Amino acid sequence: MSTVTLNRPEVELPTPSPSSANTNEPFFSPQEIRQFDSDDAEAGRRIGKILTSLFIYTLIAMSVVILWTLRTVGH
């Protein structure tokens, strides 16, 4: 990153002060954390189903190509 983009006067970031940020307050509520956990589990199940489907498709395609090759070479 060049220093030209870092020294742009139109970009002003507020300086965080320790008094303005409450360090005892959690970022997410317990309900949001449960929702994240639920969404993460659902995404994992869907990814597992996709990978399983692709693996089965690969086995079927590989079997068809092997049979086709054996029939073609066998003649």
Secondary structure by P-SEA (a helix, b strand, c coil): cccccccccccccccccccccccccccccaaaaaaaaaaaaaaaaaaaaaaaaaaaaaaaaaaaaaaaaaaaaac
